[in-house]
Amino acid sequence: MANTRDFEVLTGAHDYLREVVAAVPAGAWGAATPCSAWTARQVLNHARIDQQGYGLAITGGRPDSDPFHPEDALAGDPSAELDEALRAVAQAYAGLPAGAEAVPTPLGPLPLPLAAAAAAMDAAVHAWDIAVATGQDLPLTEELAEGIWPVAEHLVDHLRDAYQVFAPARPLPEGAGRAEALLAFLGRDPHWKP
């Protein structure tokens, strides 16, 4: 994979999601999350299928289920199932030519920096959802949020209006950093508690 800021953001988001999933206590998969009506397990299944979609958009094929009605493929080892999807995404992006102007994504073609950041946004935000739902002190970092902002500004309002995939943006908490601001923009309460 090329050593660029775009891939660092994607790699960082994947690392964050892996770290959070590995730290979920066995009995916490049924916990409520900031994604209303979804448990931590459902968010993980959704995130896995979303990431699978980002890789398959490049290599050809379709995910094994609808990300908004994902099959539960995590009866075994959640970390192993997730890792398989994340490795496939990383390999797909590694095979792209540097400076690709039209990278296929589940959201339509995007320039390479935005395509990588879109996959990163999905992985990082769902990692945060699972982390806060399961009581982990693993916040979204300012650096990761900063890398995701360009794609959030480019896509989220359209996705929110056209497909209702994000809740309405929330007011910015006083003194909010970049991570809290991103979460609020994506319709999440940055101080959400179970």
Buried (B, 14 or more C-beta within 10 A) or exposed (E): BBEBEBBBBBBBBBBBBBBBBEBBEEEBBEBEBBBEEBBBBBBBBBBBBBBBBBBBBBEEEEBBBEBEEBEEBBEEEBBEBBBEBBEBBBEBBEEBEEEBEEBBBBBEEBBBBBBBBBBBBBBBBBBBBBBBBBEBEBBBBBEBBBBBBBBBEBBBEEBBEEEEBBBEBBEEBEEBBBBBBBBBBBBBBBEBEE
